[in-house]
Amino acid sequence: MGAETAVPARPEGRYGPTRGARRQRPWGRWLFGVVAVAVSMGVAYVAYANLGTAPIEAQRVGFSIKPDNAIEIVMDVTRDEPGRPGVCIVRARDLSGAENGRREILVPAGGGTMRLSTVIRSTGEPVTADIFGCSYDVPRYLSTS
């Protein structure tokens, strides 16, 4: 029948302990699990804060080109707190997509959804207008109070 060959034992000081001799550390797995859950919760919070619904947002309804490098934009602004004034930043863009005009619009306190329009003057010929963003942080120079 077959002859069995003996595997020589390795010197432990040179190669470290064998697989079976390694001590299992159950607390290491728990610690890794707790850290993984904490990091996941942190990432979820940051994503929700940055990508969740905005408290004030605007949607472009339309725009029209005006003479002397100007463009008019019409937009609907919706807020979660209609009693608070807000501000929206709108901009004009040229054919290459570069911004060539910008304006801040005061959104007065009032109804839930409000339709606003404004004219943006630009440094070149505008081809479109869009909304950069909206906020409740109204600058003092735009404030009515």
URHU-V375287 format. One record per residue. N is the residue number from 1. OMEGA is omega in whole degrees, -180 to 180 (999 if undefined). Layout:
# URHU-V375287
{{N | OMEGA} {N | OMEGA}}
This chain:
# URHU-V375287
{{1 | -174} {2 | 176} {3 | 179} {4 | 179} {5 | -179} {6 | 177} {7 | -178} {8 | 180} {9 | 178} {10 | 175} {11 | -174} {12 | -179} {13 | -177} {14 | -174} {15 | -177} {16 | -178} {17 | 179} {18 | -176} {19 | -178} {20 | -177} {21 | -180} {22 | 180} {23 | 178} {24 | 178} {25 | -178} {26 | -180} {27 | 179} {28 | 178} {29 | 178} {30 | -180} {31 | 177} {32 | 179} {33 | 180} {34 | 179} {35 | 180} {36 | 178} {37 | -180} {38 | 179} {39 | 179} {40 | 179} {41 | 177} {42 | 178} {43 | 179} {44 | 179} {45 | 180} {46 | 179} {47 | 179} {48 | -179} {49 | -177} {50 | -175} {51 | 179} {52 | -179} {53 | -180} {54 | 180} {55 | 177} {56 | -180} {57 | -178} {58 | 178} {59 | 180} {60 | 177} {61 | 179} {62 | 176} {63 | 177} {64 | 180} {65 | 179} {66 | 178} {67 | 177} {68 | 177} {69 | 178} {70 | 178} {71 | 178} {72 | 177} {73 | 176} {74 | -176} {75 | 173} {76 | -180} {77 | 179} {78 | -178} {79 | 174} {80 | 177} {81 | -176} {82 | -179} {83 | -179} {84 | 174} {85 | 179} {86 | 178} {87 | 174} {88 | 177} {89 | 178} {90 | -178} {91 | 175} {92 | 179} {93 | 178} {94 | -176} {95 | 180} {96 | -179} {97 | -180} {98 | 177} {99 | 179} {100 | 175} {101 | -177} {102 | 179} {103 | 175} {104 | -179} {105 | 174} {106 | 175} {107 | -176} {108 | 176} {109 | -179} {110 | -175} {111 | -177} {112 | 177} {113 | -175} {114 | 177} {115 | -179} {116 | 173} {117 | 178} {118 | 177} {119 | 179} {120 | 174} {121 | -178} {122 | -179} {123 | 179} {124 | -179} {125 | -180} {126 | 176} {127 | 178} {128 | 176} {129 | 178} {130 | -178} {131 | 179} {132 | 179} {133 | -179} {134 | -177} {135 | 172} {136 | -180} {137 | -177} {138 | 177} {139 | -177} {140 | -177} {141 | 176} {142 | -175} {143 | 179} {144 | -178} {145 | 999}}
